[in-house]
Amino acid sequence: MTFEPETREQLEARFGEVLTTDEATAKYRFESFLAPFAFVTRKEDNVRGIIRFQHMPRFYFDFSERK
């Protein structure tokens, strides 16, 4: 099985907000990675959650709060 990375536009159509590495590190503190997920804390309100990512091109998307 071959994985074809999606474009930013494709990811936005499926998940809404899509961030580059610079955009994601401005918005979140990264705690750990377990591909294709990263455990993060949103800086503006200290909400912890999980965000998905793809490697190349590197995009972060589909943030969900951890309960």
MDAnalysis code that builds the backbone (N, CA, C; Angstrom):
import MDAnalysis as mda
import numpy as np

u = mda.Universe.empty(201, n_residues=67, atom_resindex=np.repeat(np.arange(67), 3), trajectory=True)
u.add_TopologyAttr("name", ["N", "CA", "C"] * 67)
u.add_TopologyAttr("resid", np.arange(1, 68))
u.add_TopologyAttr("resname", ["MET", "THR", "PHE", "GLU", "PRO", "GLU", "THR", "ARG", "GLU", "GLN", "LEU", "GLU", "ALA", "ARG", "PHE", "GLY", "GLU", "VAL", "LEU", "THR", "THR", "ASP", "GLU", "ALA", "THR", "ALA", "LYS", "TYR", "ARG", "PHE", "GLU", "SER", "PHE", "LEU", "ALA", "PRO", "PHE", "ALA", "PHE", "VAL", "THR", "ARG", "LYS", "GLU", "ASP", "ASN", "VAL", "ARG", "GLY", "ILE", "ILE", "ARG", "PHE", "GLN", "HIS", "MET", "PRO", "ARG", "PHE", "TYR", "PHE", "ASP", "PHE", "SER", "GLU", "ARG", "LYS"])
u.atoms.positions = np.array([
    [0.846, -1.170, 0.000],
    [0.000, 0.000, 0.000],
    [0.894, 1.236, 0.000],
    [0.613, 2.170, -0.881],
    [1.376, 3.397, -0.993],
    [0.565, 4.550, -0.429],
    [1.197, 5.356, 0.403],
    [0.544, 6.520, 0.987],
    [0.855, 7.742, 0.146],
    [-0.178, 8.424, -0.296],
    [-0.011, 9.667, -1.046],
    [-0.359, 10.828, -0.125],
    [0.593, 11.706, 0.206],
    [0.281, 12.844, 1.067],
    [-0.738, 13.761, 0.403],
    [-1.535, 14.385, 1.235],
    [-2.563, 15.286, 0.730],
    [-2.039, 16.716, 0.686],
    [-2.630, 17.519, -0.181],
    [-2.289, 18.932, -0.241],
    [-2.978, 19.656, 0.912],
    [-2.547, 20.869, 1.163],
    [-3.185, 21.673, 2.206],
    [-4.677, 21.842, 1.902],
    [-5.004, 22.092, 0.657],
    [-6.398, 22.290, 0.262],
    [-7.236, 21.038, 0.514],
    [-6.691, 19.873, 0.217],
    [-7.417, 18.620, 0.458],
    [-7.652, 18.417, 1.954],
    [-6.621, 18.669, 2.753],
    [-6.768, 18.518, 4.197],
    [-7.767, 19.522, 4.762],
    [-7.731, 20.763, 4.291],
    [-8.676, 21.784, 4.758],
    [-10.114, 21.387, 4.435],
    [-10.335, 20.794, 3.273],
    [-11.676, 20.361, 2.895],
    [-12.186, 19.266, 3.832],
    [-11.290, 18.416, 4.323],
    [-11.684, 17.301, 5.200],
    [-11.710, 17.673, 6.673],
    [-10.757, 18.526, 7.119],
    [-10.570, 18.733, 8.552],
    [-10.713, 20.183, 9.015],
    [-10.828, 21.124, 8.108],
    [-10.889, 22.533, 8.515],
    [-9.493, 23.112, 8.625],
    [-9.147, 23.613, 9.808],
    [-7.860, 24.283, 9.998],
    [-6.682, 23.343, 9.751],
    [-5.736, 23.813, 8.955],
    [-4.500, 23.087, 8.651],
    [-3.349, 24.054, 8.887],
    [-2.322, 23.589, 9.596],
    [-1.218, 24.458, 9.997],
    [0.120, 23.931, 9.513],
    [1.016, 24.848, 9.141],
    [2.408, 24.493, 8.883],
    [3.107, 24.305, 10.230],
    [4.346, 23.882, 10.208],
    [5.092, 23.720, 11.464],
    [5.213, 25.045, 12.201],
    [5.539, 26.117, 11.495],
    [5.661, 27.427, 12.148],
    [4.335, 27.874, 12.754],
    [3.251, 27.679, 12.023],
    [1.928, 28.059, 12.535],
    [1.543, 27.211, 13.741],
    [1.830, 25.920, 13.676],
    [1.468, 25.022, 14.771],
    [2.272, 25.317, 16.033],
    [3.568, 25.602, 15.898],
    [4.377, 25.885, 17.094],
    [4.047, 27.248, 17.682],
    [3.483, 28.143, 16.896],
    [3.019, 29.419, 17.436],
    [1.743, 29.222, 18.257],
    [0.933, 28.243, 17.897],
    [-0.364, 28.027, 18.534],
    [-0.331, 26.983, 19.648],
    [0.564, 25.990, 19.543],
    [0.601, 24.860, 20.480],
    [1.991, 24.660, 21.061],
    [2.048, 24.110, 22.277],
    [3.276, 23.574, 22.854],
    [3.250, 22.065, 22.598],
    [4.268, 21.566, 21.968],
    [4.332, 20.142, 21.636],
    [4.986, 19.382, 22.777],
    [4.346, 18.310, 23.196],
    [4.827, 17.521, 24.332],
    [5.445, 16.197, 23.889],
    [4.792, 15.520, 22.959],
    [5.350, 14.260, 22.467],
    [4.688, 13.896, 21.139],
    [5.333, 12.968, 20.438],
    [4.857, 12.517, 19.138],
    [4.703, 11.008, 19.154],
    [3.651, 10.542, 18.530],
    [3.444, 9.128, 18.248],
    [2.730, 9.097, 16.899],
    [3.536, 9.123, 15.829],
    [3.013, 9.326, 14.475],
    [1.806, 8.430, 14.211],
    [0.782, 8.993, 13.624],
    [0.659, 10.327, 13.060],
    [0.016, 11.356, 14.005],
    [0.269, 11.239, 15.299],
    [-0.323, 12.145, 16.280],
    [0.760, 12.864, 17.069],
    [0.401, 14.052, 17.570],
    [1.252, 14.784, 18.502],
    [0.377, 15.193, 19.677],
    [0.933, 15.091, 20.867],
    [0.239, 15.529, 22.075],
    [0.672, 16.961, 22.340],
    [-0.312, 17.852, 22.456],
    [-0.031, 19.282, 22.500],
    [-0.856, 19.968, 23.581],
    [-0.452, 21.202, 23.906],
    [-1.240, 22.101, 24.747],
    [-1.428, 23.387, 23.962],
    [-2.693, 23.801, 23.830],
    [-2.986, 25.048, 23.121],
    [-2.567, 26.210, 24.008],
    [-1.718, 27.090, 23.502],
    [-1.122, 28.160, 24.292],
    [-2.135, 29.162, 24.815],
    [-3.169, 29.488, 24.033],
    [-4.086, 30.556, 24.421],
    [-4.913, 30.230, 25.656],
    [-5.183, 28.935, 25.917],
    [-6.053, 28.584, 27.043],
    [-5.589, 27.347, 27.816],
    [-4.393, 26.851, 27.496],
    [-3.819, 25.681, 28.168],
    [-4.658, 24.414, 28.044],
    [-5.452, 24.306, 26.995],
    [-6.224, 23.094, 26.750],
    [-5.306, 22.062, 26.112],
    [-5.289, 20.864, 26.696],
    [-4.462, 19.780, 26.167],
    [-5.247, 18.988, 25.143],
    [-4.529, 18.449, 24.177],
    [-5.205, 17.675, 23.154],
    [-4.242, 16.924, 22.266],
    [-4.809, 16.388, 21.207],
    [-4.067, 15.604, 20.227],
    [-4.297, 16.251, 18.866],
    [-3.230, 16.363, 18.097],
    [-3.332, 16.888, 16.742],
    [-2.682, 15.880, 15.797],
    [-3.297, 15.689, 14.656],
    [-2.746, 14.769, 13.656],
    [-1.765, 15.521, 12.767],
    [-0.869, 14.781, 12.129],
    [0.046, 15.390, 11.170],
    [0.413, 14.405, 10.085],
    [0.842, 14.961, 8.960],
    [1.455, 14.153, 7.902],
    [2.878, 14.652, 7.739],
    [3.751, 13.774, 7.239],
    [5.177, 14.096, 7.198],
    [5.575, 15.051, 6.082],
    [5.286, 14.706, 4.835],
    [5.779, 15.526, 3.731],
    [4.693, 15.723, 2.693],
    [4.239, 16.933, 2.472],
    [4.651, 18.108, 3.242],
    [4.066, 18.054, 4.650],
    [4.800, 18.634, 5.594],
    [4.395, 18.574, 6.999],
    [3.261, 19.553, 7.247],
    [2.102, 18.991, 7.624],
    [0.936, 19.772, 8.011],
    [0.343, 19.168, 9.274],
    [-0.194, 20.026, 10.118],
    [-0.880, 19.627, 11.347],
    [-2.353, 19.963, 11.201],
    [-3.235, 19.069, 11.681],
    [-4.671, 19.256, 11.475],
    [-5.455, 18.373, 12.440],
    [-6.758, 18.601, 12.521],
    [-7.688, 17.756, 13.262],
    [-7.404, 17.738, 14.769],
    [-7.206, 18.920, 15.373],
    [-7.000, 19.019, 16.816],
    [-8.256, 18.532, 17.544],
    [-8.062, 17.740, 18.600],
    [-9.181, 17.356, 19.466],
    [-8.709, 17.402, 20.908],
    [-9.579, 17.960, 21.761],
    [-9.261, 18.081, 23.183],
    [-9.208, 16.701, 23.826],
    [-8.310, 16.553, 24.777],
    [-8.243, 15.329, 25.594],
    [-9.118, 15.566, 26.807],
    [-10.010, 14.670, 27.068],
    [-10.928, 14.803, 28.208],
    [-10.319, 14.218, 29.450],
])
